């Protein structure tokens, strides 16, 4: 089953609007017309409008880093799916470990976001993954199963191929540590098997599963060669144009 690779850059709380425009221009200058890989840039909310303007007419897509499940209301500091759509956002990161950890987001709350995103024709990038303590306790697969099943509750078969899942071992985010290729593939294969049980083989084989734990140019080729690793949700390496472009090229070579 051919699955187009995805390289998504999560800029987190980095880059002013001016800096974000400069980075986006550097990236599209080299891969702006790339169509063999799905490229998604996820700047902070304050830079979405400016980056949207830069990406106009390019193959590169725009993503949000989070959203609230409600359409509107008294939710100070939050952003709705409709607000994202008005800025030409096509993807949104949901359930990132930093939001689970720092903001207390639960699987049930994240699930509401996933359903809201799909209702507004946004492509959710659903993040799942274990902490170091959970891995050392041998509960990696149980945690991942809880995140996947909880996050996808109520997602219909006809919607599931719109969802992208990102496996992010929390202990490998921003630490420089990386799961071995075998460790990453084991969890990706487990997620694929879960999807098969939930949605059947045909649909499960169409869902893209990204690796989100310190992927960088030095390790990308090996990771992307695995049969169930369909790209990367990139943190630190997405903040520098050259490294991000090299990751896109690695994904293109691995297709």
Buried (B, 14 or more C-beta within 10 A) or exposed (E): EEBEBBBBBBBBEBBEBEBBBBBBBBBBEBBBEBEEBBBBBBBBBEBBBBBBEBBEEBBBBBBBBBBBBBEEEEEEEBBBBEBBBEBBBBBBBBBBBBBBEEEEBEBEBBBBBBBBBBEBEBBBBBBBBBBEEBBEEEBBBEBBBBBBBBBBBEBEEEBBBBBBBBBBBBBBBEEEEBBEBEBBBBBBBBBBEBBBEBBEEEBBBBBBBBBBBBBBBEBBBBBBEBEBBBBBBBBBBBBEBEBBBBBBBBBBBBE
